[in-house]
């Protein structure tokens, strides 16, 4: 199971892990991996720290075009970390920090939250409109949209 942290303007909402928001920053704990993930208020980088045997920094997850971090999701089995900002969704290798994929928001769309269903599928939201990140797509697409690979 993954872990998601949503950060709102006034409070953080947590599903599946120990997390909190502090003045707009994101903090999450993944118990399966014993990882702490931290993004400072207004920051676009996420620190991944292994706390299994002391405090061991693993990686800093960066993406040059990414805005401030809104949420993170860890897929424990693959060690993949998903990072949501208002301008897009990024996938990183949690050990190396390497950017594995980037799905910008469609023009004019401002993302505000990330959700994960029981099957582990991610959905990002802009208000009431859900979006998904298909492999090979150049940007996020509305859920249920027909995607053509021509």
N, C-alpha and C positions, 0 to 999 in steps of 0.2 A: 504494500500500500504506500502511496506517496503522501507528501505533506504539503499543505498549502497554507499560506498566510495572506489574508487580505488586510489591507491597511486603508482605513477610511479617514475622513478629515478629523473625526473626533475620537475614534477608537479602532482597535484591531479586532478582527473576528478570526477565530482559529478553527480549523477542522483537522483532526488527526495528529497533532503534535503539540508540544509545548512551545508557545510563541507569544510575543508581545510586540506592541508598537510603541515607540517612544518619540514623540514630537515628529511624526512622519517617517521615522526610520523603520526598517524591517529587521526582526530577529526571529530565527526559527531553529528548532532542534529536531533532528531526525534520529529517533532512538535506535532504529535498525543499524544505522551506520555509526552512530555516536558522533554526528556532525553538528556543529553549530554554524549557522549562516547569518551573517550580519551585513546590513547595508545602512550606512549612516543617513540621517535625515537629508533629503534632497540629493543623495548620492546615486551614481549610476553603476558603481562597482559593488560586487558582493564578495565578502571574505568567506571562505570555507575553512573551518577549523575542526580538526579531529580531536576529540576529547577522550578517546579510548584509553590512552596512556599519557596522561598529562595534557598539555595544550600544544598541538602541532598544527601550524598553518599548512594547509594543503594547496590552496590556489586562490587567486583573485580573479573573479569572473568579470571581464571587461568587454564592452562593445562600444566602439567610438561613437556611433550614432545614437546610442541608447540614452533616453532621458532618465529622470529619477525612478528608482525601483519602487513598484507598487506591491508586488507579490513574488514569491518564489515557490517552486514545487520541486521536490526531489523524487526521482524514480530510483528507489534503493537498489533494485536488481541490476540496472545498467549504470548506476552512479551518475546519471544524467540530471543536471539541474536546469530547470526552466525558469527564466527571469522575465517578468512582465513589467513593462513601462507603458506609459500612456501612448507612446508612439510605435510599439511593437512587442513581439515575443521573441526571445532568444533561447537557444538550447546550448548548454556548455557541458564539457566533460568536467565532472566535479573534482577529479584528481589533478588534471593538468591545467584547467581553466580554459582550454582551447574552445573557441566558438565553433559549434557543430552546425548551426543553422540560424538564420535570422528571417523572420516574417514581419515586415513592416505593416502597420495598420494601413488600410486603404486611405486614399486622400480624403481629408476632412473628418476622419474618424478618430476619436479620442477614446482609448481603452480605459476601463476602470476596474476590472476585476478578472480573476482567474478561478475556474472551477474544474474539478476532476470528478468524473463519475466512478461508480463502483468497478468498472472495467479498466480504470486508469486512463481513460481518454480525456484529454484537456480541451476545454472550451474557454475562450476569452470573450469578454463582454464589453460592449459599449452601450450603456443604458440597458434597454430591453433586447438589443440585437446581439445574438451569439455569433462568434467567428471561430473557425478552425484553421489549423496550420498543416495543410496537406504537404507530404513530402514532394519536393520538386517545384512547389508553387513559389512565385516571386513575392507574394504577400498573403496576408490572412484573407480568407474568403468567408462569406456568410454561410452559416450552417445550412446544409441542404442545397447549396448552389451547385449547378452543373459546371464542372471544370473540364476544359478542353485542353489537350496537350498537343496542339498543332504547331 
